[in-house]
Amino acid sequence: MKCHVCGGGLKAIVTDMPFMLSQTTIIILKELPVSQCENCGEFLTEDPIMERAETIFENVDEATEVEIVRFAA
Ligand SMILES: [Zn+2]
């Protein structure tokens, strides 16, 4: 897989990443496996990872302001 922005090489890393679900709700996924471009630094998330992340988001209470979820593989 290549970077969709610059075509550079990707490196698999594990990182913590915040996602804004709405104006008031932020979810931080810890230990999220992503690919990062070695050239421009763009993060890419593969489809199975995003699907799992979306499942986590669906289960977040709308009243939550900040939640930290460990993304266990
Ligand atoms: Zn790139």
N, CA, C, O and the ligand as a Tripos MOL2 file, in Angstrom:
@<TRIPOS>MOLECULE
protein
  293   291    74     0     0
PROTEIN
NO_CHARGES

@<TRIPOS>ATOM
      1 N           0.8430   -1.2000    0.0000 N.3       1 MET1
      2 CA          0.0000    0.0000    0.0000 C.3       1 MET1
      3 C           0.8820    1.2560    0.0000 C.2       1 MET1
      4 O           1.9140    1.2990    0.6700 O.2       1 MET1
      5 N           0.4690    2.2580   -0.7460 N.am      2 LYS2
      6 CA          1.2070    3.5200   -0.8340 C.3       2 LYS2
      7 C           0.3500    4.6550   -0.2830 C.2       2 LYS2
      8 O          -0.8750    4.5570   -0.2200 O.2       2 LYS2
      9 N           1.0070    5.7080    0.1050 N.am      3 CYS3
     10 CA          0.3130    6.9010    0.5800 C.3       3 CYS3
     11 C          -0.5670    7.4610   -0.5410 C.2       3 CYS3
     12 O          -0.1140    7.6120   -1.6760 O.2       3 CYS3
     13 N          -1.8260    7.7650   -0.2160 N.am      4 HIS4
     14 CA         -2.7430    8.2790   -1.2390 C.3       4 HIS4
     15 C          -2.5270    9.7680   -1.5040 C.2       4 HIS4
     16 O          -3.0770   10.3170   -2.4580 O.2       4 HIS4
     17 N          -1.7320   10.4150   -0.6670 N.am      5 VAL5
     18 CA         -1.4610   11.8370   -0.8600 C.3       5 VAL5
     19 C          -0.2380   12.0380   -1.7520 C.2       5 VAL5
     20 O          -0.2910   12.7750   -2.7360 O.2       5 VAL5
     21 N           0.8660   11.3710   -1.3960 N.am      6 CYS6
     22 CA          2.1210   11.6450   -2.1030 C.3       6 CYS6
     23 C           2.7310   10.4050   -2.7460 C.2       6 CYS6
     24 O           3.7190   10.5160   -3.4720 O.2       6 CYS6
     25 N           2.1600    9.2190   -2.4940 N.am      7 GLY7
     26 CA          2.6970    7.9980   -3.0790 C.3       7 GLY7
     27 C           3.9070    7.4550   -2.3470 C.2       7 GLY7
     28 O           4.5710    6.5410   -2.8360 O.2       7 GLY7
     29 N           4.1990    8.0010   -1.1900 N.am      8 GLY8
     30 CA          5.3470    7.5530   -0.3980 C.3       8 GLY8
     31 C           5.0990    6.2090    0.2620 C.2       8 GLY8
     32 O           3.9840    5.6870    0.2420 O.2       8 GLY8
     33 N           6.1440    5.6620    0.8430 N.am      9 GLY9
     34 CA          6.0540    4.3700    1.5240 C.3       9 GLY9
     35 C           5.3810    4.5020    2.8820 C.2       9 GLY9
     36 O           5.4970    5.5300    3.5490 O.2       9 GLY9
     37 N           4.6750    3.4470    3.2820 N.am     10 LEU10
     38 CA          3.9610    3.4730    4.5560 C.3      10 LEU10
     39 C           4.6370    2.5800    5.5780 C.2      10 LEU10
     40 O           5.2290    1.5530    5.2470 O.2      10 LEU10
     41 N           4.5330    2.9970    6.8150 N.am     11 LYS11
     42 CA          5.1170    2.2560    7.9200 C.3      11 LYS11
     43 C           3.9950    1.9810    8.9190 C.2      11 LYS11
     44 O           3.2430    2.8870    9.2750 O.2      11 LYS11
     45 N           3.8830    0.7350    9.3710 N.am     12 ALA12
     46 CA          2.8410    0.3810   10.3330 C.3      12 ALA12
     47 C           3.2620    0.8410   11.7230 C.2      12 ALA12
     48 O           4.3530    0.5250   12.1970 O.2      12 ALA12
     49 N           2.3770    1.5880   12.3580 N.am     13 ILE13
     50 CA          2.6470    2.0470   13.7210 C.3      13 ILE13
     51 C           1.4060    1.8650   14.5700 C.2      13 ILE13
     52 O           0.3160    1.6240   14.0500 O.2      13 ILE13
     53 N           1.5720    1.9800   15.8670 N.am     14 VAL14
     54 CA          0.4570    1.9440   16.8050 C.3      14 VAL14
     55 C           0.4500    3.2810   17.5110 C.2      14 VAL14
     56 O           1.4650    3.7140   18.0570 O.2      14 VAL14
     57 N          -0.7030    3.9360   17.4970 N.am     15 THR15
     58 CA         -0.7480    5.2890   18.0640 C.3      15 THR15
     59 C          -2.0790    5.5280   18.7680 C.2      15 THR15
     60 O          -3.0190    4.7440   18.6380 O.2      15 THR15
     61 N          -2.1380    6.6170   19.5070 N.am     16 ASP16
     62 CA         -3.3910    7.0460   20.1320 C.3      16 ASP16
     63 C          -3.9540    8.1520   19.2640 C.2      16 ASP16
     64 O          -3.2400    9.0910   18.9130 O.2      16 ASP16
     65 N          -5.2450    8.0500   18.9080 N.am     17 MET17
     66 CA         -5.7900    9.0290   17.9740 C.3      17 MET17
     67 C          -7.1600    9.5210   18.4400 C.2      17 MET17
     68 O          -8.0380    8.7130   18.7450 O.2      17 MET17
     69 N          -7.3500   10.8580   18.4990 N.am     18 PRO18
     70 CA         -8.6550   11.3930   18.8880 C.3      18 PRO18
     71 C          -9.6020   11.4930   17.6920 C.2      18 PRO18
     72 O          -9.1800   11.8190   16.5830 O.2      18 PRO18
     73 N         -10.8580   11.2170   17.9220 N.am     19 PHE19
     74 CA        -11.8910   11.3450   16.8850 C.3      19 PHE19
     75 C         -13.0040   12.2150   17.4440 C.2      19 PHE19
     76 O         -13.5240   11.9310   18.5230 O.2      19 PHE19
     77 N         -13.3810   13.2750   16.7280 N.am     20 MET20
     78 CA        -14.5220   14.0920   17.1440 C.3      20 MET20
     79 C         -15.7760   13.5070   16.5330 C.2      20 MET20
     80 O         -15.9580   13.5400   15.3160 O.2      20 MET20
     81 N         -16.6440   12.9700   17.3810 N.am     21 LEU21
     82 CA        -17.8840   12.3730   16.8760 C.3      21 LEU21
     83 C         -18.9550   13.4270   16.6880 C.2      21 LEU21
     84 O         -19.8300   13.2900   15.8330 O.2      21 LEU21
     85 N         -18.8850   14.4750   17.4840 N.am     22 SER22
     86 CA        -19.8340   15.5880   17.3550 C.3      22 SER22
     87 C         -19.1570   16.7980   17.9680 C.2      22 SER22
     88 O         -17.9870   16.7430   18.3490 O.2      22 SER22
     89 N         -19.8990   17.8880   18.0620 N.am     23 GLN23
     90 CA        -19.3390   19.1160   18.6600 C.3      23 GLN23
     91 C         -18.9050   18.8920   20.0940 C.2      23 GLN23
     92 O         -18.0070   19.5720   20.5890 O.2      23 GLN23
     93 N         -19.5390   17.9420   20.7610 N.am     24 THR24
     94 CA        -19.3010   17.8060   22.2020 C.3      24 THR24
     95 C         -18.6840   16.4660   22.5960 C.2      24 THR24
     96 O         -18.3230   16.2680   23.7560 O.2      24 THR24
     97 N         -18.5650   15.5680   21.6610 N.am     25 THR25
     98 CA        -18.0690   14.2360   22.0110 C.3      25 THR25
     99 C         -16.7490   13.9390   21.3180 C.2      25 THR25
    100 O         -16.6420   13.9850   20.0930 O.2      25 THR25
    101 N         -15.7510   13.6330   22.1330 N.am     26 ILE26
    102 CA        -14.4410   13.2450   21.6020 C.3      26 ILE26
    103 C         -14.1070   11.8600   22.1370 C.2      26 ILE26
    104 O         -14.1920   11.6020   23.3380 O.2      26 ILE26
    105 N         -13.7330   10.9960   21.2430 N.am     27 ILE27
    106 CA        -13.2930    9.6610   21.6310 C.3      27 ILE27
    107 C         -11.8120    9.5430   21.3090 C.2      27 ILE27
    108 O         -11.3760    9.8870   20.2100 O.2      27 ILE27
    109 N         -11.0600    9.0640   22.2520 N.am     28 ILE28
    110 CA         -9.6370    8.8050   21.9950 C.3      28 ILE28
    111 C          -9.4500    7.2930   21.9370 C.2      28 ILE28
    112 O          -9.7070    6.5820   22.9090 O.2      28 ILE28
    113 N          -9.0010    6.8210   20.7890 N.am     29 LEU29
    114 CA         -8.7080    5.3950   20.6590 C.3      29 LEU29
    115 C          -7.2340    5.1920   20.9650 C.2      29 LEU29
    116 O          -6.3620    5.7780   20.3240 O.2      29 LEU29
    117 N          -6.9760    4.3610   21.9450 N.am     30 LYS30
    118 CA         -5.5880    4.0960   22.3260 C.3      30 LYS30
    119 C          -5.1040    2.8520   21.6070 C.2      30 LYS30
    120 O          -5.8610    1.9070   21.3830 O.2      30 LYS30
    121 N          -3.8310    2.8690   21.2490 N.am     31 GLU31
    122 CA         -3.1830    1.7110   20.6320 C.3      31 GLU31
    123 C          -3.8730    1.3050   19.3320 C.2      31 GLU31
    124 O          -4.0940    0.1250   19.0600 O.2      31 GLU31
    125 N          -4.2050    2.3240   18.5400 N.am     32 LEU32
    126 CA         -4.8330    2.0850   17.2460 C.3      32 LEU32
    127 C          -3.7510    1.7430   16.2160 C.2      32 LEU32
    128 O          -2.8020    2.5070   16.0410 O.2      32 LEU32
    129 N          -3.8880    0.5960   15.5310 N.am     33 PRO33
    130 CA         -2.9030    0.2700   14.5010 C.3      33 PRO33
    131 C          -3.2090    1.0160   13.2100 C.2      33 PRO33
    132 O          -4.2740    0.8310   12.6210 O.2      33 PRO33
    133 N          -2.2810    1.8580   12.7720 N.am     34 VAL34
    134 CA         -2.4650    2.6340   11.5420 C.3      34 VAL34
    135 C          -1.1870    2.5500   10.7060 C.2      34 VAL34
    136 O          -0.1610    2.0410   11.1580 O.2      34 VAL34
    137 N          -1.2750    3.0590    9.4870 N.am     35 SER35
    138 CA         -0.0830    3.1980    8.6590 C.3      35 SER35
    139 C           0.2250    4.6710    8.5380 C.2      35 SER35
    140 O          -0.6750    5.4850    8.3330 O.2      35 SER35
    141 N           1.4900    5.0190    8.6620 N.am     36 GLN36
    142 CA          1.8740    6.4130    8.5190 C.3      36 GLN36
    143 C           2.8560    6.5400    7.3580 C.2      36 GLN36
    144 O           3.7740    5.7330    7.2110 O.2      36 GLN36
    145 N           2.6460    7.5650    6.5390 N.am     37 CYS37
    146 CA          3.5280    7.8210    5.4110 C.3      37 CYS37
    147 C           4.8850    8.2870    5.9140 C.2      37 CYS37
    148 O           4.9720    9.1900    6.7470 O.2      37 CYS37
    149 N           5.9330    7.6710    5.4090 N.am     38 GLU38
    150 CA          7.2750    8.0660    5.8350 C.3      38 GLU38
    151 C           7.6960    9.3770    5.1880 C.2      38 GLU38
    152 O           8.6670   10.0000    5.6200 O.2      38 GLU38
    153 N           6.9810    9.7970    4.1650 N.am     39 ASN39
    154 CA          7.3300   11.0180    3.4460 C.3      39 ASN39
    155 C           6.5840   12.2370    3.9810 C.2      39 ASN39
    156 O           7.2060   13.2240    4.3720 O.2      39 ASN39
    157 N           5.2400   12.1710    3.9990 N.am     40 CYS40
    158 CA          4.4670   13.3620    4.3670 C.3      40 CYS40
    159 C           3.7950   13.2620    5.7340 C.2      40 CYS40
    160 O           3.2400   14.2480    6.2180 O.2      40 CYS40
    161 N           3.8370   12.0830    6.3650 N.am     41 GLY41
    162 CA          3.2870   11.9690    7.7100 C.3      41 GLY41
    163 C           1.7930   11.7020    7.7620 C.2      41 GLY41
    164 O           1.2220   11.6110    8.8480 O.2      41 GLY41
    165 N           1.1380   11.5720    6.5870 N.am     42 GLU42
    166 CA         -0.2960   11.2820    6.5390 C.3      42 GLU42
    167 C          -0.5890    9.9370    7.2120 C.2      42 GLU42
    168 O           0.1490    8.9680    7.0340 O.2      42 GLU42
    169 N          -1.6820    9.8950    7.9920 N.am     43 PHE43
    170 CA         -2.1030    8.6400    8.5970 C.3      43 PHE43
    171 C          -3.1330    7.9510    7.7130 C.2      43 PHE43
    172 O          -4.0450    8.6030    7.2050 O.2      43 PHE43
    173 N          -3.0040    6.6710    7.5280 N.am     44 LEU44
    174 CA         -4.0000    5.8930    6.7940 C.3      44 LEU44
    175 C          -4.4990    4.7800    7.7100 C.2      44 LEU44
    176 O          -3.7220    4.1220    8.4020 O.2      44 LEU44
    177 N          -5.8030    4.5910    7.6960 N.am     45 THR45
    178 CA         -6.3940    3.5400    8.5090 C.3      45 THR45
    179 C          -7.0630    2.5380    7.5910 C.2      45 THR45
    180 O          -7.8720    2.9190    6.7460 O.2      45 THR45
    181 N          -6.7440    1.2860    7.7400 N.am     46 GLU46
    182 CA         -7.3170    0.2790    6.8490 C.3      46 GLU46
    183 C          -8.7820    0.0060    7.1920 C.2      46 GLU46
    184 O          -9.2100    0.1830    8.3330 O.2      46 GLU46
    185 N          -9.5390   -0.4270    6.1860 N.am     47 ASP47
    186 CA        -10.9870   -0.6050    6.3340 C.3      47 ASP47
    187 C         -11.4050   -1.4570    7.5330 C.2      47 ASP47
    188 O         -12.3010   -1.0490    8.2720 O.2      47 ASP47
    189 N         -10.7930   -2.6280    7.7580 N.am     48 PRO48
    190 CA        -11.2360   -3.4460    8.9070 C.3      48 PRO48
    191 C         -11.0340   -2.7240   10.2330 C.2      48 PRO48
    192 O         -11.7950   -2.9260   11.1800 O.2      48 PRO48
    193 N          -9.9970   -1.8740   10.3000 N.am     49 ILE49
    194 CA         -9.7320   -1.1170   11.5220 C.3      49 ILE49
    195 C         -10.7960   -0.0380   11.6920 C.2      49 ILE49
    196 O         -11.3120    0.1610   12.7920 O.2      49 ILE49
    197 N         -11.1300    0.6680   10.5910 N.am     50 MET50
    198 CA        -12.1590    1.7120   10.6580 C.3      50 MET50
    199 C         -13.5170    1.1220   11.0040 C.2      50 MET50
    200 O         -14.2910    1.7220   11.7500 O.2      50 MET50
    201 N         -13.8070   -0.0700   10.4550 N.am     51 GLU51
    202 CA        -15.1050   -0.7010   10.7680 C.3      51 GLU51
    203 C         -15.2060   -0.9980   12.2530 C.2      51 GLU51
    204 O         -16.2510   -0.7960   12.8730 O.2      51 GLU51
    205 N         -14.1060   -1.4810   12.8140 N.am     52 ARG52
    206 CA        -14.1000   -1.7840   14.2420 C.3      52 ARG52
    207 C         -14.2140   -0.4960   15.0670 C.2      52 ARG52
    208 O         -14.8990   -0.4550   16.0890 O.2      52 ARG52
    209 N         -13.5360    0.5410   14.6040 N.am     53 ALA53
    210 CA        -13.6090    1.8310   15.2940 C.3      53 ALA53
    211 C         -15.0470    2.3630   15.2550 C.2      53 ALA53
    212 O         -15.5390    2.9060   16.2440 O.2      53 ALA53
    213 N         -15.7130    2.2030   14.1100 N.am     54 GLU54
    214 CA        -17.0940    2.6890   13.9950 C.3      54 GLU54
    215 C         -18.0290    1.9400   14.9280 C.2      54 GLU54
    216 O         -18.9750    2.5150   15.4660 O.2      54 GLU54
    217 N         -17.7600    0.6470   15.1180 N.am     55 THR55
    218 CA        -18.5480   -0.1320   16.0730 C.3      55 THR55
    219 C         -18.3780    0.4340   17.4780 C.2      55 THR55
    220 O         -19.3380    0.5240   18.2440 O.2      55 THR55
    221 N         -17.1420    0.8140   17.8080 N.am     56 ILE56
    222 CA        -16.8830    1.4250   19.1160 C.3      56 ILE56
    223 C         -17.6430    2.7480   19.2270 C.2      56 ILE56
    224 O         -18.2560    3.0230   20.2580 O.2      56 ILE56
    225 N         -17.6060    3.5740   18.1660 N.am     57 PHE57
    226 CA        -18.2840    4.8750   18.1990 C.3      57 PHE57
    227 C         -19.7920    4.7210   18.3850 C.2      57 PHE57
    228 O         -20.4250    5.5100   19.0860 O.2      57 PHE57
    229 N         -20.3590    3.6950   17.7470 N.am     58 GLU58
    230 CA        -21.8050    3.4840   17.8520 C.3      58 GLU58
    231 C         -22.2270    3.1810   19.2780 C.2      58 GLU58
    232 O         -23.3640    3.4440   19.6690 O.2      58 GLU58
    233 N         -21.3030    2.6240   20.0530 N.am     59 ASN59
    234 CA        -21.6450    2.2310   21.4190 C.3      59 ASN59
    235 C         -21.3750    3.3220   22.4450 C.2      59 ASN59
    236 O         -21.5630    3.1170   23.6440 O.2      59 ASN59
    237 N         -20.9290    4.4910   21.9650 N.am     60 VAL60
    238 CA        -20.6400    5.5920   22.8840 C.3      60 VAL60
    239 C         -21.9310    6.3510   23.1820 C.2      60 VAL60
    240 O         -22.7020    6.6880   22.2840 O.2      60 VAL60
    241 N         -22.1380    6.6050   24.4650 N.am     61 ASP61
    242 CA        -23.3020    7.3660   24.9000 C.3      61 ASP61
    243 C         -23.2220    8.7940   24.3570 C.2      61 ASP61
    244 O         -22.1610    9.4160   24.4120 O.2      61 ASP61
    245 N         -24.3340    9.3180   23.8340 N.am     62 GLU62
    246 CA        -24.3430   10.6670   23.2650 C.3      62 GLU62
    247 C         -23.9900   11.7400   24.2830 C.2      62 GLU62
    248 O         -23.5240   12.8180   23.9150 O.2      62 GLU62
    249 N         -24.2090   11.4500   25.5600 N.am     63 ALA63
    250 CA        -23.9260   12.4360   26.6050 C.3      63 ALA63
    251 C         -22.4480   12.4810   26.9730 C.2      63 ALA63
    252 O         -22.0130   13.3680   27.7080 O.2      63 ALA63
    253 N         -21.6810   11.5280   26.4630 N.am     64 THR64
    254 CA        -20.2530   11.4740   26.7780 C.3      64 THR64
    255 C         -19.5230   12.6730   26.1720 C.2      64 THR64
    256 O         -19.7530   13.0260   25.0150 O.2      64 THR64
    257 N         -18.6430   13.2960   26.9600 N.am     65 GLU65
    258 CA        -17.8410   14.3900   26.4090 C.3      65 GLU65
    259 C         -16.4840   13.8880   25.9320 C.2      65 GLU65
    260 O         -16.0570   14.1870   24.8160 O.2      65 GLU65
    261 N         -15.8200   13.1330   26.7770 N.am     66 VAL66
    262 CA        -14.5350   12.5500   26.3860 C.3      66 VAL66
    263 C         -14.5130   11.1070   26.8620 C.2      66 VAL66
    264 O         -14.8200   10.8190   28.0190 O.2      66 VAL66
    265 N         -14.1550   10.2230   25.9790 N.am     67 GLU67
    266 CA        -14.0070    8.8330   26.3910 C.3      67 GLU67
    267 C         -12.7170    8.2870   25.7880 C.2      67 GLU67
    268 O         -12.3770    8.5680   24.6380 O.2      67 GLU67
    269 N         -12.0200    7.5120   26.5830 N.am     68 ILE68
    270 CA        -10.7850    6.8950   26.1090 C.3      68 ILE68
    271 C         -11.0250    5.3980   26.0350 C.2      68 ILE68
    272 O         -11.3820    4.7580   27.0230 O.2      68 ILE68
    273 N         -10.8220    4.8560   24.8460 N.am     69 VAL69
    274 CA        -11.1000    3.4360   24.6330 C.3      69 VAL69
    275 C          -9.8260    2.7600   24.1420 C.2      69 VAL69
    276 O          -9.1910    3.2180   23.1920 O.2      69 VAL69
    277 N          -9.4710    1.6900   24.7860 N.am     70 ARG70
    278 CA         -8.3220    0.9240   24.3180 C.3      70 ARG70
    279 C          -8.7500    0.0700   23.1350 C.2      70 ARG70
    280 O          -9.6760   -0.7350   23.2450 O.2      70 ARG70
    281 N          -8.0850    0.2430   22.0180 N.am     71 PHE71
    282 CA         -8.4350   -0.4740   20.7890 C.3      71 PHE71
    283 C          -7.6810   -1.7940   20.7910 C.2      71 PHE71
    284 O          -6.5990   -1.9080   20.2170 O.2      71 PHE71
    285 N          -8.2710   -2.7930   21.4490 N.am     72 ALA72
    286 CA         -7.6010   -4.0970   21.4950 C.3      72 ALA72
    287 C          -7.8040   -4.8150   20.1790 C.2      72 ALA72
    288 O          -8.9290   -4.9180   19.6910 O.2      72 ALA72
    289 N          -6.7460   -5.3020   19.6100 N.am     73 ALA73
    290 CA         -6.8280   -5.9650   18.2990 C.3      73 ALA73
    291 C          -7.5540   -7.3050   18.4500 C.2      73 ALA73
    292 O          -7.7310   -8.0250   17.4670 O.2      73 ALA73
    293 ZN          2.5060   10.7100    1.8790 Zn       74 ZN74
@<TRIPOS>BOND
     1     1     2 1
     2     2     3 1
     3     3     4 2
     4     3     5 am
     5     5     6 1
     6     6     7 1
     7     7     8 2
     8     7     9 am
     9     9    10 1
    10    10    11 1
    11    11    12 2
    12    11    13 am
    13    13    14 1
    14    14    15 1
    15    15    16 2
    16    15    17 am
    17    17    18 1
    18    18    19 1
    19    19    20 2
    20    19    21 am
    21    21    22 1
    22    22    23 1
    23    23    24 2
    24    23    25 am
    25    25    26 1
    26    26    27 1
    27    27    28 2
    28    27    29 am
    29    29    30 1
    30    30    31 1
    31    31    32 2
    32    31    33 am
    33    33    34 1
    34    34    35 1
    35    35    36 2
    36    35    37 am
    37    37    38 1
    38    38    39 1
    39    39    40 2
    40    39    41 am
    41    41    42 1
    42    42    43 1
    43    43    44 2
    44    43    45 am
    45    45    46 1
    46    46    47 1
    47    47    48 2
    48    47    49 am
    49    49    50 1
    50    50    51 1
    51    51    52 2
    52    51    53 am
    53    53    54 1
    54    54    55 1
    55    55    56 2
    56    55    57 am
    57    57    58 1
    58    58    59 1
    59    59    60 2
    60    59    61 am
    61    61    62 1
    62    62    63 1
    63    63    64 2
    64    63    65 am
    65    65    66 1
    66    66    67 1
    67    67    68 2
    68    67    69 am
    69    69    70 1
    70    70    71 1
    71    71    72 2
    72    71    73 am
    73    73    74 1
    74    74    75 1
    75    75    76 2
    76    75    77 am
    77    77    78 1
    78    78    79 1
    79    79    80 2
    80    79    81 am
    81    81    82 1
    82    82    83 1
    83    83    84 2
    84    83    85 am
    85    85    86 1
    86    86    87 1
    87    87    88 2
    88    87    89 am
    89    89    90 1
    90    90    91 1
    91    91    92 2
    92    91    93 am
    93    93    94 1
    94    94    95 1
    95    95    96 2
    96    95    97 am
    97    97    98 1
    98    98    99 1
    99    99   100 2
   100    99   101 am
   101   101   102 1
   102   102   103 1
   103   103   104 2
   104   103   105 am
   105   105   106 1
   106   106   107 1
   107   107   108 2
   108   107   109 am
   109   109   110 1
   110   110   111 1
   111   111   112 2
   112   111   113 am
   113   113   114 1
   114   114   115 1
   115   115   116 2
   116   115   117 am
   117   117   118 1
   118   118   119 1
   119   119   120 2
   120   119   121 am
   121   121   122 1
   122   122   123 1
   123   123   124 2
   124   123   125 am
   125   125   126 1
   126   126   127 1
   127   127   128 2
   128   127   129 am
   129   129   130 1
   130   130   131 1
   131   131   132 2
   132   131   133 am
   133   133   134 1
   134   134   135 1
   135   135   136 2
   136   135   137 am
   137   137   138 1
   138   138   139 1
   139   139   140 2
   140   139   141 am
   141   141   142 1
   142   142   143 1
   143   143   144 2
   144   143   145 am
   145   145   146 1
   146   146   147 1
   147   147   148 2
   148   147   149 am
   149   149   150 1
   150   150   151 1
   151   151   152 2
   152   151   153 am
   153   153   154 1
   154   154   155 1
   155   155   156 2
   156   155   157 am
   157   157   158 1
   158   158   159 1
   159   159   160 2
   160   159   161 am
   161   161   162 1
   162   162   163 1
   163   163   164 2
   164   163   165 am
   165   165   166 1
   166   166   167 1
   167   167   168 2
   168   167   169 am
   169   169   170 1
   170   170   171 1
   171   171   172 2
   172   171   173 am
   173   173   174 1
   174   174   175 1
   175   175   176 2
   176   175   177 am
   177   177   178 1
   178   178   179 1
   179   179   180 2
   180   179   181 am
   181   181   182 1
   182   182   183 1
   183   183   184 2
   184   183   185 am
   185   185   186 1
   186   186   187 1
   187   187   188 2
   188   187   189 am
   189   189   190 1
   190   190   191 1
   191   191   192 2
   192   191   193 am
   193   193   194 1
   194   194   195 1
   195   195   196 2
   196   195   197 am
   197   197   198 1
   198   198   199 1
   199   199   200 2
   200   199   201 am
   201   201   202 1
   202   202   203 1
   203   203   204 2
   204   203   205 am
   205   205   206 1
   206   206   207 1
   207   207   208 2
   208   207   209 am
   209   209   210 1
   210   210   211 1
   211   211   212 2
   212   211   213 am
   213   213   214 1
   214   214   215 1
   215   215   216 2
   216   215   217 am
   217   217   218 1
   218   218   219 1
   219   219   220 2
   220   219   221 am
   221   221   222 1
   222   222   223 1
   223   223   224 2
   224   223   225 am
   225   225   226 1
   226   226   227 1
   227   227   228 2
   228   227   229 am
   229   229   230 1
   230   230   231 1
   231   231   232 2
   232   231   233 am
   233   233   234 1
   234   234   235 1
   235   235   236 2
   236   235   237 am
   237   237   238 1
   238   238   239 1
   239   239   240 2
   240   239   241 am
   241   241   242 1
   242   242   243 1
   243   243   244 2
   244   243   245 am
   245   245   246 1
   246   246   247 1
   247   247   248 2
   248   247   249 am
   249   249   250 1
   250   250   251 1
   251   251   252 2
   252   251   253 am
   253   253   254 1
   254   254   255 1
   255   255   256 2
   256   255   257 am
   257   257   258 1
   258   258   259 1
   259   259   260 2
   260   259   261 am
   261   261   262 1
   262   262   263 1
   263   263   264 2
   264   263   265 am
   265   265   266 1
   266   266   267 1
   267   267   268 2
   268   267   269 am
   269   269   270 1
   270   270   271 1
   271   271   272 2
   272   271   273 am
   273   273   274 1
   274   274   275 1
   275   275   276 2
   276   275   277 am
   277   277   278 1
   278   278   279 1
   279   279   280 2
   280   279   281 am
   281   281   282 1
   282   282   283 1
   283   283   284 2
   284   283   285 am
   285   285   286 1
   286   286   287 1
   287   287   288 2
   288   287   289 am
   289   289   290 1
   290   290   291 1
   291   291   292 2
@<TRIPOS>SUBSTRUCTURE
     1 MET1         2 RESIDUE 1 A MET
     2 LYS2         6 RESIDUE 1 A LYS
     3 CYS3        10 RESIDUE 1 A CYS
     4 HIS4        14 RESIDUE 1 A HIS
     5 VAL5        18 RESIDUE 1 A VAL
     6 CYS6        22 RESIDUE 1 A CYS
     7 GLY7        26 RESIDUE 1 A GLY
     8 GLY8        30 RESIDUE 1 A GLY
     9 GLY9        34 RESIDUE 1 A GLY
    10 LEU10       38 RESIDUE 1 A LEU
    11 LYS11       42 RESIDUE 1 A LYS
    12 ALA12       46 RESIDUE 1 A ALA
    13 ILE13       50 RESIDUE 1 A ILE
    14 VAL14       54 RESIDUE 1 A VAL
    15 THR15       58 RESIDUE 1 A THR
    16 ASP16       62 RESIDUE 1 A ASP
    17 MET17       66 RESIDUE 1 A MET
    18 PRO18       70 RESIDUE 1 A PRO
    19 PHE19       74 RESIDUE 1 A PHE
    20 MET20       78 RESIDUE 1 A MET
    21 LEU21       82 RESIDUE 1 A LEU
    22 SER22       86 RESIDUE 1 A SER
    23 GLN23       90 RESIDUE 1 A GLN
    24 THR24       94 RESIDUE 1 A THR
    25 THR25       98 RESIDUE 1 A THR
    26 ILE26      102 RESIDUE 1 A ILE
    27 ILE27      106 RESIDUE 1 A ILE
    28 ILE28      110 RESIDUE 1 A ILE
    29 LEU29      114 RESIDUE 1 A LEU
    30 LYS30      118 RESIDUE 1 A LYS
    31 GLU31      122 RESIDUE 1 A GLU
    32 LEU32      126 RESIDUE 1 A LEU
    33 PRO33      130 RESIDUE 1 A PRO
    34 VAL34      134 RESIDUE 1 A VAL
    35 SER35      138 RESIDUE 1 A SER
    36 GLN36      142 RESIDUE 1 A GLN
    37 CYS37      146 RESIDUE 1 A CYS
    38 GLU38      150 RESIDUE 1 A GLU
    39 ASN39      154 RESIDUE 1 A ASN
    40 CYS40      158 RESIDUE 1 A CYS
    41 GLY41      162 RESIDUE 1 A GLY
    42 GLU42      166 RESIDUE 1 A GLU
    43 PHE43      170 RESIDUE 1 A PHE
    44 LEU44      174 RESIDUE 1 A LEU
    45 THR45      178 RESIDUE 1 A THR
    46 GLU46      182 RESIDUE 1 A GLU
    47 ASP47      186 RESIDUE 1 A ASP
    48 PRO48      190 RESIDUE 1 A PRO
    49 ILE49      194 RESIDUE 1 A ILE
    50 MET50      198 RESIDUE 1 A MET
    51 GLU51      202 RESIDUE 1 A GLU
    52 ARG52      206 RESIDUE 1 A ARG
    53 ALA53      210 RESIDUE 1 A ALA
    54 GLU54      214 RESIDUE 1 A GLU
    55 THR55      218 RESIDUE 1 A THR
    56 ILE56      222 RESIDUE 1 A ILE
    57 PHE57      226 RESIDUE 1 A PHE
    58 GLU58      230 RESIDUE 1 A GLU
    59 ASN59      234 RESIDUE 1 A ASN
    60 VAL60      238 RESIDUE 1 A VAL
    61 ASP61      242 RESIDUE 1 A ASP
    62 GLU62      246 RESIDUE 1 A GLU
    63 ALA63      250 RESIDUE 1 A ALA
    64 THR64      254 RESIDUE 1 A THR
    65 GLU65      258 RESIDUE 1 A GLU
    66 VAL66      262 RESIDUE 1 A VAL
    67 GLU67      266 RESIDUE 1 A GLU
    68 ILE68      270 RESIDUE 1 A ILE
    69 VAL69      274 RESIDUE 1 A VAL
    70 ARG70      278 RESIDUE 1 A ARG
    71 PHE71      282 RESIDUE 1 A PHE
    72 ALA72      286 RESIDUE 1 A ALA
    73 ALA73      290 RESIDUE 1 A ALA
    74 ZN74       293 GROUP 0 **** ****
